[in-house]
Amino acid sequence: MSDRTPSMKYRIFFLSGLGIALAIAALLSPFASPSPDGLNRVAEDLGFVDKEHPEPAAQKLPFAKVFDGYALRGVPEQIATPVAGLVGALATFGVAWGLGKLVARKSASTIELESHD
């Protein structure tokens, strides 16, 4: 029988998953296809790629100036894509973790309220 608590098992599970995601982001991102992604490809195929708004709304977001496509600006070209992959993986993990904490907190407070009725 294991002497690890469930909390410790979950922590190991999530940190292992994060480590694997970071390794994939850093090690495999340089091998990503240089071909246009799905939406860009469809726009090219259907001939409306030149109708893109000159200043897309996404370019007005605060972090838009940090990224250039799938690479990080201001970083040497060889590591710009892997670093962007790491940042993206960490950001995604952070958002998912934060949402999980909010849902768990609301769920716990709902259970607590129902048990007092």
N, C-alpha and C positions, 0 to 999 in steps of 0.2 A: 504494500500500500504506500502511496506517495505521501510525503509530509508537506507537499506544497499546498497552499491555500488556493481556493478557486480564483481569488483576486490575482495571485501570483501567476497562475496558469494563463489567465486572460492577458496579463501584461506581457508574458513571454510570447503568446500567440500574436498579439498586435505588433509588438516590436519586431518579431520575426517577419511578419507580413510587410511591415514598413521597410525593413532592411532588404527584403527581396525586391520590393517595388523600386527602391532607390538604386539597387544594383542593376535592375533591368533598365531603368531610365538612364543611368550613366553609361552603361556598357553597350546597350543595343541602339540607343538613339543615333549614334554616328552612322549606323547602317540603314537608317530610314530612307525610303525611296525619295528621290528628288522630284518625282513626278507630282503634278498638282493633286491636291486632295480632292475628295468627291465633289464638293460644291464648285470648286474652281474648274474641275474637269467638265462638269455639266455646263457651266457658263461658257467655257471655250467651245465645247461641242455644239451648243445651241446658238452661239454667236452673240451672246449678250454680255460678255466679259468687259467690253469697253463702256458699258452703260453703268458701271459702278459709280456710286456717289463719290465725288472728289474728296470729301471729308467724311468718311464713315463715322457713325456714332461711337463705335468701339475705339476709334483713335482718340476720342476725347476722355477716355477713362484714365485715371491717374497712373496706372501701371503700364499703359500702352507705350510710353516712351522708353520703357526698360527693355521691351522685347521687340525683336525684328523678325517677324514670322515665327519660326520655331527656334530661334537663337536669341541669346542674350547680347544686347548691345554693350559695347565697351569692353568686351572680353575677347581674348585672342580667338581667332576663327576655329582653331582646332578643338577648343573646349567650350565654345559658345553654345552648341546644341546640347552636349551632355549636362552642362550647368543649368540650362533652361529646363531640361528634363527633370533634374533634381529639384529645382525650385517648384516646378509644376506638381511633382509627386508630393512634395512637402506641403504645398498649399492645398492640394486635394485632401491629403490626410488630415490636415488641420481643420478644414471645413467639415469633413465627415466626423471627426472626433468631437468638434464643438457642437454639431447638430445632435450627435449621440448623447452628449452630456445634457443638452437641453431637453431632449425627449425623455431621457432617464429621470431627470429631475421632475418634469411634469408628471410622468407616470408614477413616480414615488409619491408626489404630493396628492395625486388623484386617489391612489390607493389609501393613503393616510386619511384623507377626507371621508372616503367611503367607509372606512373602518370605525370612524367616530359616530356614524349615523345609527 
